[in-house]
Amino acid sequence: DNMPVDSGLAFVIVQHLSPDFKSLMNELLARHTKMPIYPVEDGIAVKPNCVYLIPPRNNMIIADGQLRLTEQVPGGGLNLPIDIFFQSLAEDRGEDAIAVVLSGTGSDGSQGLQKVHQSGGLVIGQSVATAGFDGMPKSAKATGMVDVVTNPGRMPQKILDYIKQPNDFPRGVEEDDDKH
């Protein structure tokens, strides 16, 4: 709701998806943005002002500005699609990478966000008080490498402030955990 449709950024949504149920993310996001939303197909080029959704049963990386898919191995143990994507994002985009960790269970994203941080990119985490499931935000914060902790409504402005002046952007900011 709070991100302009012409920010010049691309948004890649990596979520934990059940292989047995149809995701409604496309329909949910379409109610809140006018940006085009694309289910990712292997090799799709990332364009600004678009939203890309990971399909079920896949892991995804970004390489040379393209989203690449690999099938998840059923019964292959713990799968961490967010870590996989963040690590590739750090390698592909370096200091231009922006990783956002939102509500979720477990610790997925915590390893990958460290790579984004180390590459000079920005890491934003959802405040625990505003998360429906606080495992991922808590785990992200525990790394000590989250640059901004805030509620989702404030994240777009933080991102826009960062892309305007990345060298002067205040890091290590934890805003109050209100739900506004």
C-alpha positions as CSV (number, residue, x, y, z in Angstrom):
1,D,0.0,0.0,0.0
2,N,2.8,2.4,0.9
3,M,5.2,1.8,-2.0
4,P,4.9,4.0,-5.0
5,V,4.4,2.1,-8.3
6,D,7.3,4.0,-9.9
7,S,10.0,3.5,-7.3
8,G,12.4,1.9,-9.9
9,L,12.7,-1.1,-7.7
10,A,11.8,-4.7,-8.4
11,F,10.2,-6.8,-5.6
12,V,10.8,-10.5,-5.4
13,I,8.6,-12.4,-2.9
14,V,10.0,-15.6,-1.5
15,Q,7.6,-17.3,0.8
16,H,7.2,-20.8,2.3
17,L,4.6,-22.4,0.1
18,S,2.8,-25.7,0.6
19,P,3.1,-27.9,-2.5
20,D,-0.4,-29.1,-1.9
21,F,-2.3,-25.7,-1.9
22,K,-2.7,-23.0,-4.4
23,S,-1.1,-19.7,-3.2
24,L,-3.4,-16.7,-3.1
25,M,-0.5,-14.2,-2.9
26,N,-1.0,-12.9,-6.4
27,E,-4.7,-12.0,-5.6
28,L,-3.8,-10.6,-2.2
29,L,-1.0,-8.4,-3.6
30,A,-3.2,-7.2,-6.5
31,R,-5.5,-5.6,-3.9
32,H,-2.6,-3.5,-2.6
33,T,-0.5,-2.5,-5.6
34,K,-0.9,-1.5,-9.2
35,M,2.5,-2.9,-10.1
36,P,2.4,-5.9,-12.4
37,I,2.7,-9.2,-10.6
38,Y,4.5,-12.1,-12.2
39,P,4.7,-15.8,-11.2
40,V,8.3,-16.5,-11.8
41,E,9.3,-18.7,-14.8
42,D,12.9,-19.9,-15.1
43,G,15.1,-17.2,-16.7
44,I,12.7,-14.3,-16.4
45,A,14.5,-11.0,-16.5
46,V,13.9,-8.7,-13.4
47,K,12.4,-5.4,-14.4
48,P,11.8,-2.3,-12.2
49,N,8.4,-1.6,-10.8
50,C,7.3,-5.2,-11.0
51,V,6.6,-7.9,-8.3
52,Y,7.8,-11.5,-8.8
53,L,6.4,-14.5,-6.9
54,I,8.2,-17.7,-6.3
55,P,6.2,-20.7,-7.5
56,P,5.6,-23.7,-5.2
57,R,8.0,-26.6,-5.1
58,N,10.9,-24.4,-6.2
59,N,13.9,-22.6,-4.9
60,M,15.0,-19.5,-6.7
61,I,18.1,-17.4,-7.2
62,I,18.9,-14.3,-9.1
63,A,21.9,-14.3,-11.4
64,D,22.8,-11.7,-14.0
65,G,19.5,-10.0,-13.4
66,Q,17.5,-13.1,-14.1
67,L,15.4,-15.3,-11.8
68,R,16.4,-18.9,-12.0
69,L,14.4,-21.8,-10.6
70,T,15.4,-25.2,-9.3
71,E,13.0,-27.9,-8.1
72,Q,13.0,-28.6,-4.4
73,V,13.9,-32.1,-3.5
74,P,10.9,-33.8,-1.8
75,G,12.0,-35.3,1.5
76,G,15.4,-33.8,1.1
77,G,15.5,-32.3,4.6
78,L,15.2,-28.7,5.7
79,N,14.7,-26.3,2.8
80,L,15.5,-22.7,3.2
81,P,14.4,-20.8,0.1
82,I,14.8,-17.3,1.6
83,D,18.4,-18.0,2.6
84,I,19.1,-19.3,-0.9
85,F,17.6,-16.3,-2.5
86,F,19.2,-13.7,-0.2
87,Q,22.7,-15.3,-0.8
88,S,22.3,-15.0,-4.5
89,L,20.9,-11.5,-4.2
90,A,24.0,-10.4,-2.3
91,E,26.2,-12.0,-5.0
92,D,24.2,-10.5,-7.9
93,R,23.4,-7.0,-6.6
94,G,26.0,-6.4,-4.0
95,E,25.5,-3.0,-2.3
96,D,22.3,-2.5,-4.3
97,A,20.7,-5.6,-2.6
98,I,17.8,-4.9,-0.1
99,A,16.6,-7.8,2.0
100,V,13.4,-7.6,4.0
101,V,12.4,-10.2,6.6
102,L,8.7,-10.4,7.5
103,S,6.6,-12.5,9.8
104,G,7.2,-16.2,9.6
105,T,8.2,-19.2,11.7
106,G,11.7,-20.6,11.9
107,S,15.0,-18.9,11.0
108,D,14.9,-18.9,7.2
109,G,16.5,-15.7,5.9
110,S,19.0,-15.3,8.8
111,Q,22.0,-16.8,7.0
112,G,21.3,-15.1,3.7
113,L,20.6,-11.6,5.2
114,Q,24.2,-11.8,6.6
115,K,25.5,-12.0,3.1
116,V,23.4,-9.0,2.0
117,H,24.7,-7.1,5.0
118,Q,28.3,-8.0,4.3
119,S,27.9,-7.0,0.6
120,G,27.0,-3.5,1.8
121,G,23.3,-3.9,1.0
122,L,20.4,-3.0,3.3
123,V,18.6,-5.4,5.7
124,I,15.2,-4.6,7.1
125,G,13.4,-6.7,9.6
126,Q,9.8,-6.6,10.8
127,S,9.3,-5.6,14.4
128,V,8.4,-8.5,16.6
129,A,5.3,-6.8,18.0
130,T,3.8,-6.5,14.6
131,A,4.6,-10.0,13.3
132,G,1.9,-12.7,13.3
133,F,4.7,-15.2,13.6
134,D,7.8,-13.9,15.3
135,G,10.3,-16.6,14.6
136,M,11.9,-15.2,11.5
137,P,12.0,-11.5,12.7
138,K,13.5,-12.7,16.1
139,S,16.1,-14.8,14.3
140,A,17.0,-12.1,11.9
141,K,17.4,-9.5,14.7
142,A,19.6,-12.0,16.6
143,T,22.2,-11.9,13.8
144,G,23.0,-8.3,14.7
145,M,23.0,-7.5,11.0
146,V,19.6,-6.0,10.6
147,D,19.9,-2.3,9.7
148,V,16.4,-1.3,10.5
149,V,13.7,-2.9,12.6
150,T,10.2,-1.4,12.0
151,N,6.7,-2.2,11.2
152,P,5.7,-3.1,7.6
153,G,3.9,0.2,7.0
154,R,7.1,2.1,7.5
155,M,9.3,-0.1,5.4
156,P,8.6,1.5,2.0
157,Q,9.7,4.9,3.2
158,K,12.9,3.5,4.8
159,I,13.7,1.8,1.5
160,L,13.0,4.9,-0.5
161,D,15.2,6.9,1.9
162,Y,18.0,4.4,1.5
163,I,18.0,4.4,-2.3
164,K,18.1,8.2,-2.4
165,Q,21.2,8.4,-0.1
166,P,22.6,4.9,0.7
167,N,25.9,6.3,2.1
168,D,24.1,8.6,4.6
169,F,21.4,6.2,5.6
170,P,21.2,5.6,9.4
171,R,21.8,1.9,10.2
172,G,21.2,0.1,13.4
173,V,17.7,1.7,13.9
174,E,15.1,0.0,15.9
175,E,11.8,1.9,15.9
176,D,9.2,1.4,18.6
177,D,7.1,-1.7,18.1
178,D,3.8,-0.1,17.6
179,K,1.4,-1.4,15.0
180,H,1.0,1.7,12.9
